[in-house]
């Protein structure tokens, strides 16, 4: 009984190795066939045109004290940075009430 199980296991492993070797050999042999690739014009599809990027004009960042009322502590900070700064203070363990008191 044990001998039959061992034979079956060896046969299964041999088949698996053979399949792996064949698959690897085929993958190395077969080059990519570019003749089968189709271009968009050959499929009668329009080729998308690339549009140029819109010119960006530099904008002056509004500071916190200009954009919001009652800000006493973080004056001079860009308004876009207020919420990330508050979140980082909360992550560092600063109490939410003390943050709101400082910003009033």
C-alpha positions in Angstrom: 0.0 0.0 0.0 2.8 2.4 1.0 4.7 1.5 -2.2 1.7 2.3 -4.4 1.2 5.7 -2.8 4.9 6.5 -3.2 4.7 5.5 -6.9 1.7 7.6 -7.4 3.4 10.6 -5.7 6.5 10.2 -7.8 4.5 9.9 -11.0 2.5 13.1 -10.2 5.6 15.1 -9.4 7.3 13.9 -12.6 4.3 15.0 -14.6 4.2 18.4 -12.9 7.9 18.9 -13.6 7.5 17.9 -17.2 4.6 20.4 -17.7 6.6 23.2 -16.0 9.7 22.5 -18.3 7.5 22.5 -21.4 5.7 25.7 -20.5 9.0 27.4 -19.7 10.6 26.3 -23.0 7.6 27.5 -25.0 7.6 30.9 -23.3 11.3 31.4 -24.1 10.9 30.2 -27.8 7.8 32.2 -28.8 8.6 35.8 -29.7 5.9 38.4 -29.6 4.2 38.4 -33.0 3.8 42.1 -34.0 2.2 41.2 -37.3 -1.0 40.3 -35.4 -1.2 43.7 -33.8 -3.6 46.1 -35.4 -3.2 49.9 -35.4 -6.1 52.3 -34.8 -6.3 53.6 -38.4 -6.4 50.0 -39.8 -9.4 49.4 -37.6 -11.0 52.6 -39.0 -10.9 54.3 -35.6 -9.9 57.9 -35.1 -6.5 58.5 -33.6 -6.9 60.7 -30.5 -5.1 64.0 -30.7 -3.1 65.2 -27.7 -4.3 68.6 -26.5 -1.7 70.9 -25.0 -1.9 71.6 -21.3 -3.6 74.8 -20.3 -1.1 77.4 -19.2 -1.1 77.8 -15.4 -1.0 81.2 -13.9 0.7 81.4 -10.5 -1.8 82.3 -7.9 -1.0 83.9 -4.6 -1.9 81.6 -1.7 -4.3 83.2 0.7 -3.2 83.1 4.2 -5.3 81.7 7.1 -5.8 85.1 8.7 -7.0 86.5 5.3 -9.4 83.7 4.5 -10.9 83.0 8.0 -12.0 85.2 10.8 -10.9 84.8 14.5 -7.6 83.0 13.7 -5.0 84.2 16.2 -2.2 81.7 16.3 -1.5 80.3 12.8 -1.4 83.6 11.0 0.7 83.6 7.9 0.1 79.9 7.2 -1.4 79.2 3.7 -5.1 78.4 4.0 -4.6 75.1 2.2 -2.3 73.9 5.0 -4.7 74.7 7.9 -6.5 71.4 8.0 -3.4 69.2 7.5 -1.7 71.0 10.4 -4.7 70.5 12.6 -4.8 66.8 11.7 -1.1 66.4 12.5 -1.7 68.1 15.9 -4.5 65.7 16.6 -2.3 62.7 15.6 0.4 63.9 18.0 -2.1 63.8 20.9 -3.1 67.5 21.2 -6.6 67.8 22.6 -9.2 69.0 20.1 -10.6 71.6 22.5 -7.2 73.2 22.9 -6.7 73.4 19.2 -10.1 75.1 18.7 -9.3 77.5 21.6 -6.0 78.5 19.9 -7.8 79.1 16.6 -10.4 81.5 18.0 
